[in-house]
C-alpha cells in the first residue's frame, strides 16, 4: 500500500472518529476503568547466557509487550526468551538488556534510545505500535519515527541487525469491543502498512512476518497484554529469523 493511499485512508479515519467521537470517547473511558493494571517484572532488565567463543549483544526496545507487563521475570519476556534461544542456536555468549516502558509511543521511545544509541549491539528487537494505535498517531509521523529509530542505531560503523515485530493486533484485543474495535483495527492496519513500507527501503532492517498473539488464550486476564504462551512462539520465530539472517550476511560477505 503506497503512502499516499495510507494517508488518504487515515484522513477518512479521522473524519469517522470525529463523527462518532462521543461514542468512542465514552467507550474509551469505560475501557480504562474496566481494564486492570498489571505490574512489570521487579527484577533487573538485563541478563547473560554463557556460551563459547564470540559474544552477542541484544537490545529489546518497545512498549508493554517488551516491558513484560504481567510477567514475573524479565528473563521470561520476549527479549530474555529470544536471547536464551539464540544462545542455544549459535552457542555464543549472549548479553541482553531491555529498554521498554508501558504506555510509551515510538516518538517517546526515540528520546530514550538517544542514551543507548552510542552502544554497540549485534541485534536490536523492536516491538512498537500498540500505543500509537491507541493515540491514533498519523501514519506519516509514525513512518518518520520509524526512520529516526533506525538512524539512531546506524550512527556507528558497525550497524546492528534490527528486527521489528508487527504492530500489535489491537483490533483483535479481547478487551476491546464495538466501534472502538473497528477504529483501532483500521489504524493498526495503516501503521502496519507504513512499517512494512519503511523497512523495505532499509538495509539490515527486517520485519517479522508472523503476528503474535492472535487468539484469546495468548492474552493475560486484562485482554490486552500478551501472556507467557505468546512469548514462546514469538521468541522462537525471532531467534530462527536472526540465525537465518546472520547466515545470509556471512554468505554475502
Secondary structure, DSSP 8 states (H G I E B T S, - for coil): --HHHHHHHHHHHHHHHHHTHHHHHHHHHHHHHHS-------S-SEEEE--SSSEEEEEEEESHHHHTTT-S-GGGSHHHHHHHHHHHHH--EEEEEEEE-TT--HHHHHHHHTTTTTS--SEEEEE--HHHHHTT--HHHHHHHHHHHHHHHSSSSS--EEEE-----GGG-TT--HHHHHHHHHHHHHHHHHHHHHHHT-TTEEE-S--S--SGGGB-TTSSSB-HHHHHHHHHHHHHHHHHHHHHHHHH-
